Amino acid sequence: MSSQSVPELRKLFDEIDQSGDGYISQAEFVRRFPHVTAEALAALGDAADVDGDGRISFEEFVRLLA
Ligand SMILES: [Ca+2]
């Protein structure tokens, strides 16, 4: 567990959420982290995407990283 503050996480989230719709899609994540493997992406999805809609909300993002 890291100790990143919510404002720091918000900044990172906004950086990844390039469409600005408040959700991080897999495509946006890969654009920001182009070297992430398909396995890591799937693991991240399982860990982060609590409601299973295929994208990560800020709430899910905070739960994952805070
Ligand atoms: Ca987005």
PDB file of the backbone (N, CA, C, O) and the ligand in Angstrom, with CONECT records:
HET     CA  A 101       1
ATOM      1  N   MET A   1       0.842  -1.210   0.000  1.00  0.00           N
ATOM      2  CA  MET A   1       0.000   0.000   0.000  1.00  0.00           C
ATOM      3  C   MET A   1       0.876   1.259   0.000  1.00  0.00           C
ATOM      4  O   MET A   1       1.762   1.409   0.842  1.00  0.00           O
ATOM      5  N   SER A   2       0.631   2.113  -0.905  1.00  0.00           N
ATOM      6  CA  SER A   2       1.350   3.381  -0.929  1.00  0.00           C
ATOM      7  C   SER A   2       0.575   4.396  -0.091  1.00  0.00           C
ATOM      8  O   SER A   2      -0.529   4.122   0.380  1.00  0.00           O
ATOM      9  N   SER A   3       1.167   5.555   0.083  1.00  0.00           N
ATOM     10  CA  SER A   3       0.496   6.570   0.881  1.00  0.00           C
ATOM     11  C   SER A   3       0.222   7.824   0.043  1.00  0.00           C
ATOM     12  O   SER A   3       0.324   8.954   0.521  1.00  0.00           O
ATOM     13  N   GLN A   4      -0.127   7.582  -1.217  1.00  0.00           N
ATOM     14  CA  GLN A   4      -0.405   8.721  -2.092  1.00  0.00           C
ATOM     15  C   GLN A   4      -1.690   9.412  -1.643  1.00  0.00           C
ATOM     16  O   GLN A   4      -2.670   8.767  -1.270  1.00  0.00           O
ATOM     17  N   SER A   5      -1.655  10.724  -1.690  1.00  0.00           N
ATOM     18  CA  SER A   5      -2.826  11.485  -1.286  1.00  0.00           C
ATOM     19  C   SER A   5      -3.854  11.507  -2.416  1.00  0.00           C
ATOM     20  O   SER A   5      -3.525  11.267  -3.577  1.00  0.00           O
ATOM     21  N   VAL A   6      -5.090  11.795  -2.057  1.00  0.00           N
ATOM     22  CA  VAL A   6      -6.147  11.843  -3.062  1.00  0.00           C
ATOM     23  C   VAL A   6      -5.867  12.887  -4.159  1.00  0.00           C
ATOM     24  O   VAL A   6      -6.078  12.591  -5.335  1.00  0.00           O
ATOM     25  N   PRO A   7      -5.398  14.095  -3.812  1.00  0.00           N
ATOM     26  CA  PRO A   7      -5.069  15.044  -4.890  1.00  0.00           C
ATOM     27  C   PRO A   7      -4.016  14.523  -5.856  1.00  0.00           C
ATOM     28  O   PRO A   7      -4.096  14.783  -7.056  1.00  0.00           O
ATOM     29  N   GLU A   8      -3.032  13.792  -5.349  1.00  0.00           N
ATOM     30  CA  GLU A   8      -2.010  13.200  -6.224  1.00  0.00           C
ATOM     31  C   GLU A   8      -2.625  12.156  -7.143  1.00  0.00           C
ATOM     32  O   GLU A   8      -2.307  12.078  -8.329  1.00  0.00           O
ATOM     33  N   LEU A   9      -3.513  11.357  -6.563  1.00  0.00           N
ATOM     34  CA  LEU A   9      -4.177  10.321  -7.349  1.00  0.00           C
ATOM     35  C   LEU A   9      -5.089  10.941  -8.397  1.00  0.00           C
ATOM     36  O   LEU A   9      -5.194  10.442  -9.517  1.00  0.00           O
ATOM     37  N   ARG A  10      -5.750  12.038  -8.022  1.00  0.00           N
ATOM     38  CA  ARG A  10      -6.642  12.744  -8.952  1.00  0.00           C
ATOM     39  C   ARG A  10      -5.850  13.248 -10.164  1.00  0.00           C
ATOM     40  O   ARG A  10      -6.302  13.165 -11.306  1.00  0.00           O
ATOM     41  N   LYS A  11      -4.666  13.767  -9.878  1.00  0.00           N
ATOM     42  CA  LYS A  11      -3.808  14.286 -10.943  1.00  0.00           C
ATOM     43  C   LYS A  11      -3.409  13.159 -11.892  1.00  0.00           C
ATOM     44  O   LYS A  11      -3.464  13.314 -13.112  1.00  0.00           O
ATOM     45  N   LEU A  12      -3.010  12.036 -11.327  1.00  0.00           N
ATOM     46  CA  LEU A  12      -2.613  10.883 -12.136  1.00  0.00           C
ATOM     47  C   LEU A  12      -3.804  10.356 -12.937  1.00  0.00           C
ATOM     48  O   LEU A  12      -3.684  10.033 -14.119  1.00  0.00           O
ATOM     49  N   PHE A  13      -4.959  10.278 -12.264  1.00  0.00           N
ATOM     50  CA  PHE A  13      -6.170   9.781 -12.925  1.00  0.00           C
ATOM     51  C   PHE A  13      -6.512  10.650 -14.131  1.00  0.00           C
ATOM     52  O   PHE A  13      -6.787  10.145 -15.219  1.00  0.00           O
ATOM     53  N   ASP A  14      -6.490  11.978 -13.917  1.00  0.00           N
ATOM     54  CA  ASP A  14      -6.843  12.908 -14.995  1.00  0.00           C
ATOM     55  C   ASP A  14      -5.855  12.813 -16.155  1.00  0.00           C
ATOM     56  O   ASP A  14      -6.205  13.019 -17.317  1.00  0.00           O
ATOM     57  N   GLU A  15      -4.599  12.490 -15.800  1.00  0.00           N
ATOM     58  CA  GLU A  15      -3.575  12.335 -16.818  1.00  0.00           C
ATOM     59  C   GLU A  15      -3.867  11.118 -17.697  1.00  0.00           C
ATOM     60  O   GLU A  15      -3.666  11.158 -18.911  1.00  0.00           O
ATOM     61  N   ILE A  16      -4.342  10.042 -17.077  1.00  0.00           N
ATOM     62  CA  ILE A  16      -4.628   8.811 -17.820  1.00  0.00           C
ATOM     63  C   ILE A  16      -5.960   8.930 -18.559  1.00  0.00           C
ATOM     64  O   ILE A  16      -6.100   8.439 -19.678  1.00  0.00           O
ATOM     65  N   ASP A  17      -6.940   9.587 -17.926  1.00  0.00           N
ATOM     66  CA  ASP A  17      -8.282   9.740 -18.518  1.00  0.00           C
ATOM     67  C   ASP A  17      -8.262  10.859 -19.552  1.00  0.00           C
ATOM     68  O   ASP A  17      -8.707  11.976 -19.287  1.00  0.00           O
ATOM     69  N   GLN A  18      -7.740  10.543 -20.729  1.00  0.00           N
ATOM     70  CA  GLN A  18      -7.532  11.584 -21.738  1.00  0.00           C
ATOM     71  C   GLN A  18      -8.832  12.082 -22.337  1.00  0.00           C
ATOM     72  O   GLN A  18      -8.898  13.224 -22.791  1.00  0.00           O
ATOM     73  N   SER A  19      -9.870  11.257 -22.349  1.00  0.00           N
ATOM     74  CA  SER A  19     -11.144  11.722 -22.894  1.00  0.00           C
ATOM     75  C   SER A  19     -11.883  12.586 -21.883  1.00  0.00           C
ATOM     76  O   SER A  19     -12.831  13.288 -22.235  1.00  0.00           O
ATOM     77  N   GLY A  20     -11.448  12.532 -20.623  1.00  0.00           N
ATOM     78  CA  GLY A  20     -12.056  13.366 -19.592  1.00  0.00           C
ATOM     79  C   GLY A  20     -13.469  12.952 -19.205  1.00  0.00           C
ATOM     80  O   GLY A  20     -14.225  13.764 -18.671  1.00  0.00           O
ATOM     81  N   ASP A  21     -13.839  11.691 -19.469  1.00  0.00           N
ATOM     82  CA  ASP A  21     -15.203  11.258 -19.144  1.00  0.00           C
ATOM     83  C   ASP A  21     -15.306  10.701 -17.729  1.00  0.00           C
ATOM     84  O   ASP A  21     -16.381  10.269 -17.312  1.00  0.00           O
ATOM     85  N   GLY A  22     -14.202  10.707 -16.988  1.00  0.00           N
ATOM     86  CA  GLY A  22     -14.253  10.256 -15.600  1.00  0.00           C
ATOM     87  C   GLY A  22     -14.043   8.769 -15.421  1.00  0.00           C
ATOM     88  O   GLY A  22     -14.184   8.241 -14.318  1.00  0.00           O
ATOM     89  N   TYR A  23     -13.704   8.093 -16.507  1.00  0.00           N
ATOM     90  CA  TYR A  23     -13.407   6.666 -16.429  1.00  0.00           C
ATOM     91  C   TYR A  23     -12.139   6.377 -17.219  1.00  0.00           C
ATOM     92  O   TYR A  23     -11.880   6.994 -18.253  1.00  0.00           O
ATOM     93  N   ILE A  24     -11.351   5.427 -16.716  1.00  0.00           N
ATOM     94  CA  ILE A  24     -10.177   4.984 -17.456  1.00  0.00           C
ATOM     95  C   ILE A  24     -10.523   3.688 -18.172  1.00  0.00           C
ATOM     96  O   ILE A  24     -10.797   2.667 -17.542  1.00  0.00           O
ATOM     97  N   SER A  25     -10.507   3.746 -19.497  1.00  0.00           N
ATOM     98  CA  SER A  25     -10.728   2.537 -20.286  1.00  0.00           C
ATOM     99  C   SER A  25      -9.402   1.808 -20.444  1.00  0.00           C
ATOM    100  O   SER A  25      -8.341   2.367 -20.169  1.00  0.00           O
ATOM    101  N   GLN A  26      -9.467   0.557 -20.889  1.00  0.00           N
ATOM    102  CA  GLN A  26      -8.231  -0.191 -21.136  1.00  0.00           C
ATOM    103  C   GLN A  26      -7.382   0.525 -22.175  1.00  0.00           C
ATOM    104  O   GLN A  26      -6.158   0.579 -22.048  1.00  0.00           O
ATOM    105  N   ALA A  27      -8.022   1.075 -23.200  1.00  0.00           N
ATOM    106  CA  ALA A  27      -7.288   1.765 -24.262  1.00  0.00           C
ATOM    107  C   ALA A  27      -6.532   2.971 -23.703  1.00  0.00           C
ATOM    108  O   ALA A  27      -5.386   3.221 -24.076  1.00  0.00           O
ATOM    109  N   GLU A  28      -7.178   3.709 -22.815  1.00  0.00           N
ATOM    110  CA  GLU A  28      -6.520   4.875 -22.218  1.00  0.00           C
ATOM    111  C   GLU A  28      -5.351   4.439 -21.338  1.00  0.00           C
ATOM    112  O   GLU A  28      -4.303   5.083 -21.309  1.00  0.00           O
ATOM    113  N   PHE A  29      -5.550   3.342 -20.627  1.00  0.00           N
ATOM    114  CA  PHE A  29      -4.486   2.846 -19.756  1.00  0.00           C
ATOM    115  C   PHE A  29      -3.279   2.433 -20.588  1.00  0.00           C
ATOM    116  O   PHE A  29      -2.141   2.749 -20.241  1.00  0.00           O
ATOM    117  N   VAL A  30      -3.527   1.735 -21.674  1.00  0.00           N
ATOM    118  CA  VAL A  30      -2.434   1.262 -22.534  1.00  0.00           C
ATOM    119  C   VAL A  30      -1.726   2.445 -23.201  1.00  0.00           C
ATOM    120  O   VAL A  30      -0.513   2.412 -23.405  1.00  0.00           O
ATOM    121  N   ARG A  31      -2.487   3.485 -23.536  1.00  0.00           N
ATOM    122  CA  ARG A  31      -1.884   4.667 -24.144  1.00  0.00           C
ATOM    123  C   ARG A  31      -0.892   5.322 -23.172  1.00  0.00           C
ATOM    124  O   ARG A  31       0.164   5.814 -23.572  1.00  0.00           O
ATOM    125  N   ARG A  32      -1.266   5.314 -21.879  1.00  0.00           N
ATOM    126  CA  ARG A  32      -0.418   5.942 -20.860  1.00  0.00           C
ATOM    127  C   ARG A  32       0.745   5.036 -20.454  1.00  0.00           C
ATOM    128  O   ARG A  32       1.848   5.504 -20.175  1.00  0.00           O
ATOM    129  N   PHE A  33       0.473   3.727 -20.428  1.00  0.00           N
ATOM    130  CA  PHE A  33       1.504   2.745 -20.044  1.00  0.00           C
ATOM    131  C   PHE A  33       1.638   1.715 -21.165  1.00  0.00           C
ATOM    132  O   PHE A  33       1.149   0.592 -21.042  1.00  0.00           O
ATOM    133  N   PRO A  34       2.300   2.099 -22.257  1.00  0.00           N
ATOM    134  CA  PRO A  34       2.316   1.263 -23.465  1.00  0.00           C
ATOM    135  C   PRO A  34       3.007  -0.084 -23.297  1.00  0.00           C
ATOM    136  O   PRO A  34       2.810  -0.980 -24.117  1.00  0.00           O
ATOM    137  N   HIS A  35       3.811  -0.245 -22.250  1.00  0.00           N
ATOM    138  CA  HIS A  35       4.565  -1.489 -22.127  1.00  0.00           C
ATOM    139  C   HIS A  35       3.903  -2.495 -21.188  1.00  0.00           C
ATOM    140  O   HIS A  35       4.459  -3.559 -20.914  1.00  0.00           O
ATOM    141  N   VAL A  36       2.721  -2.153 -20.701  1.00  0.00           N
ATOM    142  CA  VAL A  36       2.025  -3.084 -19.813  1.00  0.00           C
ATOM    143  C   VAL A  36       1.602  -4.328 -20.610  1.00  0.00           C
ATOM    144  O   VAL A  36       1.150  -4.219 -21.749  1.00  0.00           O
ATOM    145  N   THR A  37       1.755  -5.498 -20.001  1.00  0.00           N
ATOM    146  CA  THR A  37       1.415  -6.737 -20.697  1.00  0.00           C
ATOM    147  C   THR A  37      -0.082  -7.007 -20.599  1.00  0.00           C
ATOM    148  O   THR A  37      -0.768  -6.468 -19.730  1.00  0.00           O
ATOM    149  N   ALA A  38      -0.576  -7.849 -21.500  1.00  0.00           N
ATOM    150  CA  ALA A  38      -1.984  -8.221 -21.483  1.00  0.00           C
ATOM    151  C   ALA A  38      -2.343  -8.884 -20.157  1.00  0.00           C
ATOM    152  O   ALA A  38      -3.441  -8.694 -19.634  1.00  0.00           O
ATOM    153  N   GLU A  39      -1.400  -9.669 -19.617  1.00  0.00           N
ATOM    154  CA  GLU A  39      -1.628 -10.350 -18.340  1.00  0.00           C
ATOM    155  C   GLU A  39      -1.783  -9.333 -17.213  1.00  0.00           C
ATOM    156  O   GLU A  39      -2.677  -9.444 -16.375  1.00  0.00           O
ATOM    157  N   ALA A  40      -0.891  -8.336 -17.210  1.00  0.00           N
ATOM    158  CA  ALA A  40      -0.942  -7.313 -16.167  1.00  0.00           C
ATOM    159  C   ALA A  40      -2.234  -6.514 -16.274  1.00  0.00           C
ATOM    160  O   ALA A  40      -2.844  -6.147 -15.269  1.00  0.00           O
ATOM    161  N   LEU A  41      -2.632  -6.255 -17.502  1.00  0.00           N
ATOM    162  CA  LEU A  41      -3.858  -5.502 -17.739  1.00  0.00           C
ATOM    163  C   LEU A  41      -5.073  -6.283 -17.226  1.00  0.00           C
ATOM    164  O   LEU A  41      -5.976  -5.711 -16.616  1.00  0.00           O
ATOM    165  N   ALA A  42      -5.083  -7.577 -17.478  1.00  0.00           N
ATOM    166  CA  ALA A  42      -6.184  -8.417 -17.017  1.00  0.00           C
ATOM    167  C   ALA A  42      -6.214  -8.477 -15.493  1.00  0.00           C
ATOM    168  O   ALA A  42      -7.279  -8.424 -14.879  1.00  0.00           O
ATOM    169  N   ALA A  43      -5.025  -8.586 -14.889  1.00  0.00           N
ATOM    170  CA  ALA A  43      -4.923  -8.628 -13.428  1.00  0.00           C
ATOM    171  C   ALA A  43      -5.403  -7.311 -12.836  1.00  0.00           C
ATOM    172  O   ALA A  43      -6.102  -7.288 -11.823  1.00  0.00           O
ATOM    173  N   LEU A  44      -5.020  -6.220 -13.479  1.00  0.00           N
ATOM    174  CA  LEU A  44      -5.453  -4.902 -13.031  1.00  0.00           C
ATOM    175  C   LEU A  44      -6.970  -4.791 -13.123  1.00  0.00           C
ATOM    176  O   LEU A  44      -7.626  -4.280 -12.216  1.00  0.00           O
ATOM    177  N   GLY A  45      -7.514  -5.279 -14.231  1.00  0.00           N
ATOM    178  CA  GLY A  45      -8.961  -5.250 -14.410  1.00  0.00           C
ATOM    179  C   GLY A  45      -9.669  -6.009 -13.302  1.00  0.00           C
ATOM    180  O   GLY A  45     -10.657  -5.539 -12.737  1.00  0.00           O
ATOM    181  N   ASP A  46      -9.139  -7.208 -12.996  1.00  0.00           N
ATOM    182  CA  ASP A  46      -9.748  -8.016 -11.939  1.00  0.00           C
ATOM    183  C   ASP A  46      -9.679  -7.310 -10.596  1.00  0.00           C
ATOM    184  O   ASP A  46     -10.632  -7.341  -9.818  1.00  0.00           O
ATOM    185  N   ALA A  47      -8.532  -6.665 -10.327  1.00  0.00           N
ATOM    186  CA  ALA A  47      -8.320  -6.032  -9.030  1.00  0.00           C
ATOM    187  C   ALA A  47      -9.084  -4.720  -8.901  1.00  0.00           C
ATOM    188  O   ALA A  47      -9.599  -4.391  -7.833  1.00  0.00           O
ATOM    189  N   ALA A  48      -9.150  -3.975 -10.002  1.00  0.00           N
ATOM    190  CA  ALA A  48      -9.640  -2.609  -9.911  1.00  0.00           C
ATOM    191  C   ALA A  48     -11.096  -2.439 -10.325  1.00  0.00           C
ATOM    192  O   ALA A  48     -11.819  -1.616  -9.765  1.00  0.00           O
ATOM    193  N   ASP A  49     -11.511  -3.215 -11.300  1.00  0.00           N
ATOM    194  CA  ASP A  49     -12.828  -2.974 -11.886  1.00  0.00           C
ATOM    195  C   ASP A  49     -13.904  -3.679 -11.063  1.00  0.00           C
ATOM    196  O   ASP A  49     -14.417  -4.728 -11.452  1.00  0.00           O
ATOM    197  N   VAL A  50     -14.227  -3.091  -9.942  1.00  0.00           N
ATOM    198  CA  VAL A  50     -15.107  -3.726  -8.958  1.00  0.00           C
ATOM    199  C   VAL A  50     -16.493  -4.006  -9.522  1.00  0.00           C
ATOM    200  O   VAL A  50     -17.051  -5.078  -9.291  1.00  0.00           O
ATOM    201  N   ASP A  51     -17.051  -3.052 -10.257  1.00  0.00           N
ATOM    202  CA  ASP A  51     -18.408  -3.253 -10.760  1.00  0.00           C
ATOM    203  C   ASP A  51     -18.435  -3.963 -12.111  1.00  0.00           C
ATOM    204  O   ASP A  51     -19.508  -4.195 -12.668  1.00  0.00           O
ATOM    205  N   GLY A  52     -17.247  -4.311 -12.644  1.00  0.00           N
ATOM    206  CA  GLY A  52     -17.172  -5.140 -13.835  1.00  0.00           C
ATOM    207  C   GLY A  52     -17.669  -4.499 -15.118  1.00  0.00           C
ATOM    208  O   GLY A  52     -18.096  -5.201 -16.035  1.00  0.00           O
ATOM    209  N   ASP A  53     -17.620  -3.172 -15.197  1.00  0.00           N
ATOM    210  CA  ASP A  53     -18.101  -2.524 -16.423  1.00  0.00           C
ATOM    211  C   ASP A  53     -16.992  -2.302 -17.449  1.00  0.00           C
ATOM    212  O   ASP A  53     -17.216  -1.684 -18.490  1.00  0.00           O
ATOM    213  N   GLY A  54     -15.788  -2.813 -17.148  1.00  0.00           N
ATOM    214  CA  GLY A  54     -14.715  -2.761 -18.124  1.00  0.00           C
ATOM    215  C   GLY A  54     -13.921  -1.472 -18.133  1.00  0.00           C
ATOM    216  O   GLY A  54     -13.062  -1.282 -18.993  1.00  0.00           O
ATOM    217  N   ARG A  55     -14.188  -0.594 -17.202  1.00  0.00           N
ATOM    218  CA  ARG A  55     -13.415   0.638 -17.105  1.00  0.00           C
ATOM    219  C   ARG A  55     -13.283   1.001 -15.637  1.00  0.00           C
ATOM    220  O   ARG A  55     -14.036   0.519 -14.791  1.00  0.00           O
ATOM    221  N   ILE A  56     -12.323   1.851 -15.351  1.00  0.00           N
ATOM    222  CA  ILE A  56     -12.007   2.151 -13.950  1.00  0.00           C
ATOM    223  C   ILE A  56     -12.479   3.555 -13.596  1.00  0.00           C
ATOM    224  O   ILE A  56     -12.050   4.537 -14.203  1.00  0.00           O
ATOM    225  N   SER A  57     -13.356   3.639 -12.620  1.00  0.00           N
ATOM    226  CA  SER A  57     -13.794   4.946 -12.129  1.00  0.00           C
ATOM    227  C   SER A  57     -12.756   5.487 -11.157  1.00  0.00           C
ATOM    228  O   SER A  57     -11.873   4.751 -10.718  1.00  0.00           O
ATOM    229  N   PHE A  58     -12.855   6.766 -10.819  1.00  0.00           N
ATOM    230  CA  PHE A  58     -11.899   7.343  -9.875  1.00  0.00           C
ATOM    231  C   PHE A  58     -11.979   6.634  -8.531  1.00  0.00           C
ATOM    232  O   PHE A  58     -10.963   6.410  -7.872  1.00  0.00           O
ATOM    233  N   GLU A  59     -13.188   6.286  -8.138  1.00  0.00           N
ATOM    234  CA  GLU A  59     -13.381   5.572  -6.867  1.00  0.00           C
ATOM    235  C   GLU A  59     -12.638   4.238  -6.867  1.00  0.00           C
ATOM    236  O   GLU A  59     -11.994   3.877  -5.882  1.00  0.00           O
ATOM    237  N   GLU A  60     -12.733   3.515  -7.972  1.00  0.00           N
ATOM    238  CA  GLU A  60     -12.034   2.234  -8.089  1.00  0.00           C
ATOM    239  C   GLU A  60     -10.521   2.441  -8.125  1.00  0.00           C
ATOM    240  O   GLU A  60      -9.755   1.656  -7.566  1.00  0.00           O
ATOM    241  N   PHE A  61     -10.112   3.516  -8.795  1.00  0.00           N
ATOM    242  CA  PHE A  61      -8.702   3.873  -8.903  1.00  0.00           C
ATOM    243  C   PHE A  61      -8.104   4.152  -7.535  1.00  0.00           C
ATOM    244  O   PHE A  61      -7.010   3.687  -7.218  1.00  0.00           O
ATOM    245  N   VAL A  62      -8.833   4.917  -6.724  1.00  0.00           N
ATOM    246  CA  VAL A  62      -8.373   5.250  -5.366  1.00  0.00           C
ATOM    247  C   VAL A  62      -8.294   3.981  -4.519  1.00  0.00           C
ATOM    248  O   VAL A  62      -7.334   3.777  -3.776  1.00  0.00           O
ATOM    249  N   ARG A  63      -9.320   3.129  -4.640  1.00  0.00           N
ATOM    250  CA  ARG A  63      -9.336   1.902  -3.849  1.00  0.00           C
ATOM    251  C   ARG A  63      -8.138   1.036  -4.184  1.00  0.00           C
ATOM    252  O   ARG A  63      -7.585   0.357  -3.318  1.00  0.00           O
ATOM    253  N   LEU A  64      -7.740   1.064  -5.451  1.00  0.00           N
ATOM    254  CA  LEU A  64      -6.612   0.249  -5.905  1.00  0.00           C
ATOM    255  C   LEU A  64      -5.283   0.792  -5.390  1.00  0.00           C
ATOM    256  O   LEU A  64      -4.415   0.023  -4.977  1.00  0.00           O
ATOM    257  N   LEU A  65      -5.121   2.112  -5.413  1.00  0.00           N
ATOM    258  CA  LEU A  65      -3.794   2.702  -5.192  1.00  0.00           C
ATOM    259  C   LEU A  65      -3.606   3.389  -3.856  1.00  0.00           C
ATOM    260  O   LEU A  65      -2.467   3.572  -3.425  1.00  0.00           O
ATOM    261  N   ALA A  66      -4.663   3.770  -3.192  1.00  0.00           N
ATOM    262  CA  ALA A  66      -4.494   4.555  -1.965  1.00  0.00           C
ATOM    263  C   ALA A  66      -4.129   3.662  -0.776  1.00  0.00           C
ATOM    264  O   ALA A  66      -3.949   4.158   0.336  1.00  0.00           O
TER     265      ALA A  66
HETATM  266 CA    CA A 101     -11.879   8.072 -20.238  1.00  0.00          CA2+
END
